Each structure stands twice: as structure tokens, then as C-alpha cells.
Amino acid sequence: MNRFRIAAGREETFLRVWRERESRLGSVPGFLRFRLLAGEGRCISYSEWRSRADFVAWTESDAFTKAHGKSRMPEGTVMGPPEFEGYEVAQEQVGSSS
């Protein structure tokens, strides 16, 4: 996860940049899911990977560099750099679809 602090009144700008970016994640080995979570002046980019090795390989790939190189936020949108937090699944529960 990357946690972003969003400047007041700039939430829609932040979300628009993320929605319009070319993520390239769909074709990356080991990628499972991405979600952008938003709420109360913060956003979290959340991704799930098959393994830590797959995630690290993504961060070291040309696709990562290209995906992040074009996604520049307009000045004043975020308050400082994102805060990275990495976790591994310790327990999981899945709901039924009925």
C-alpha cells in the first residue's frame, strides 16, 4: 500500500490522474488485484501480489518505470511523498457471493 495525504479541495484532481494513468498491471506476472481507496483527505493505492518476489520484480521492471513516469500529480495535489506499507497475509476470510 501507498498512503497519500491529499491537499484540501484537490481530491478530484488526484483521483482523475489515477483513473487516467496507464497502469500496465494487468500483464505483470504475479499481479492479482489493485484498488484505489479514498476517504477524508487520504487515498491508498492497494495492490495484491502472488508473492513478495513478484511485487519486487514489478518495482524493478521497465513497465513500472513507464507506468510511474507518466503519472505526475499537479503541484499542490499531494502533501509530501506517499508512505509505503507492505504486508503479507496472516489470515484470510472470503464471503459468499449469494
Backbone torsions as a table, in degrees:
resi	resn	phi	psi	omega
1	MET	NA	144.4	167.9
2	ASN	-118.8	126.2	179.0
3	ARG	-100.9	128.4	-179.4
4	PHE	-115.6	133.6	170.8
5	ARG	-94.2	122.2	-173.9
6	ILE	-101.8	133.8	177.8
7	ALA	-64.1	143.6	-179.9
8	ALA	-54.1	131.5	179.0
9	GLY	82.1	-0.7	-177.4
10	ARG	-108.9	8.9	-176.7
11	GLU	-58.7	-45.6	-178.7
12	GLU	-65.2	-35.4	176.3
13	THR	-62.6	-46.8	179.2
14	PHE	-58.4	-49.6	-178.2
15	LEU	-63.6	-38.9	179.3
16	ARG	-62.2	-44.2	179.6
17	VAL	-60.2	-43.2	179.5
18	TRP	-66.2	-41.4	-178.2
19	ARG	-67.2	-30.2	-176.3
20	GLU	-91.3	-8.2	-175.8
21	ARG	-75.9	156.3	177.8
22	GLU	-94.5	101.9	-170.0
23	SER	-76.7	-36.4	-178.5
24	ARG	66.7	5.9	-176.9
25	LEU	-69.0	-34.2	-174.6
26	GLY	-55.6	-25.7	-177.8
27	SER	-105.0	7.9	-176.8
28	VAL	-87.6	127.1	178.5
29	PRO	-57.2	132.4	176.4
30	GLY	89.3	-9.4	179.7
31	PHE	-73.2	132.6	-179.9
32	LEU	-111.6	-46.2	-172.3
33	ARG	-161.0	146.7	172.0
34	PHE	-130.2	140.9	172.6
35	ARG	-140.3	142.5	171.6
36	LEU	-109.5	116.0	-177.5
37	LEU	-102.2	136.7	-177.1
38	ALA	-132.0	141.1	175.9
39	GLY	176.9	131.6	171.0
40	GLU	46.6	58.2	174.8
41	GLY	76.4	10.0	177.5
42	ARG	-136.7	149.1	171.6
43	CYS	-132.9	150.5	178.4
44	ILE	-127.4	125.8	170.1
45	SER	-92.6	121.1	-171.5
46	TYR	-121.3	125.1	176.4
47	SER	-131.9	149.7	176.3
48	GLU	-117.4	141.8	-176.8
49	TRP	-131.5	151.7	178.3
50	ARG	-60.7	-36.3	-179.1
51	SER	-153.7	162.0	175.2
52	ARG	-60.8	-38.6	179.7
53	ALA	-61.3	-39.7	177.5
54	ASP	-63.6	-42.1	178.7
55	PHE	-63.4	-46.4	-179.6
56	VAL	-62.0	-42.1	178.5
57	ALA	-59.6	-40.4	177.2
58	TRP	-60.2	-46.9	-176.6
59	THR	-66.6	-19.5	-179.8
60	GLU	-101.8	6.2	-174.1
61	SER	-92.9	162.1	173.7
62	ASP	-64.5	-35.2	179.6
63	ALA	-61.7	-39.1	177.5
64	PHE	-62.8	-47.4	-180.0
65	THR	-59.9	-45.0	-179.3
66	LYS	-66.7	-41.4	-178.5
67	ALA	-65.8	-36.9	-177.5
68	HIS	-88.2	-20.0	-178.9
69	GLY	-69.2	-28.7	-177.1
70	LYS	-98.2	-1.5	-173.7
71	SER	-103.9	55.0	-179.9
72	ARG	-78.3	129.9	175.8
73	MET	-80.5	140.7	173.4
74	PRO	-60.5	143.9	179.5
75	GLU	-50.1	135.2	176.3
76	GLY	86.0	3.5	-179.6
77	THR	-80.2	-46.9	179.3
78	VAL	-108.3	152.8	-179.6
79	MET	-105.6	86.8	-179.6
80	GLY	90.7	174.7	-179.3
81	PRO	-72.7	159.9	177.5
82	PRO	-67.0	155.5	175.7
83	GLU	-104.0	116.1	-179.1
84	PHE	-84.1	138.1	172.2
85	GLU	-135.9	125.9	178.7
86	GLY	-116.2	137.6	-178.0
87	TYR	-136.6	159.2	169.8
88	GLU	-119.0	149.6	-177.1
89	VAL	-66.7	125.8	176.2
90	ALA	-102.3	-27.6	177.7
91	GLN	-159.5	148.5	179.9
92	GLU	-140.3	143.3	174.3
93	GLN	-136.6	132.7	-178.4
94	VAL	-117.8	134.8	178.5
95	GLY	-80.2	162.0	176.6
96	SER	-81.0	156.6	-177.7
97	SER	-93.5	5.0	-178.5
98	SER	-87.8	NA	NA
